[in-house]
C-alpha cells in the first residue's frame, strides 16, 4: 500500500535523488544543476514557484515517488496546472504509485480552479506513453517544438 501526501522541505534530498534517477533514465544526467538549497528557496521561500506530492510505502515510510507541479497561464485556456515530473523509483513501478501521484496533481488542479492539466512525455518513452493512454485516455499532441534558453545564454544575448 502507498500513501500520498504534500511534499515537505525535509523531503527535498530524496526528491533530488529521484530527479537524478529520472535524468539517468532520460539519458541526460549531466543536465541536472538543481540543488536542495535551490529547491528550498523555490518551493518553500517567500514566493514558491512549485509544489509536489510524495508517495510513501505505507509500511516503511520510504519515499518511492514524486509528482512536481506548478501553475502556468494559457492565453486561450486560463490557469492550468503543469505536471513537471512524475517519478517513481524503478523498483516500484507498476504497483500503482504513479497513478496515485498523477491523480493527486489532477485533484490539486481542480481545487485551484485550473482549466486543465498539461505535461510532456518524451516520444521514445513508451512505458510512460502507454501509462497516459491506458489510464487516462490522454491526448498526446505533436506539432509543438520545445524551446529554451539557459541563463548563461540569456546573459550573453543581453550583453550585446
Secondary structure, 3 states (H helix, E strand, C coil): CEEEEECCHHHHHHHHHHHHHHHHHCCCHHHCCCCHHHHHHHHHCCCCCCEEEEEEECCCCCEEEEEEEEEEEECCCEEEEEEEEEEECHHHCCCCHHHHHHHHHHHHHHHCCCCCEEECCCCCCHHHHHHHHHHHCCCCCCCCCCCCCCHHHHHHHHHC
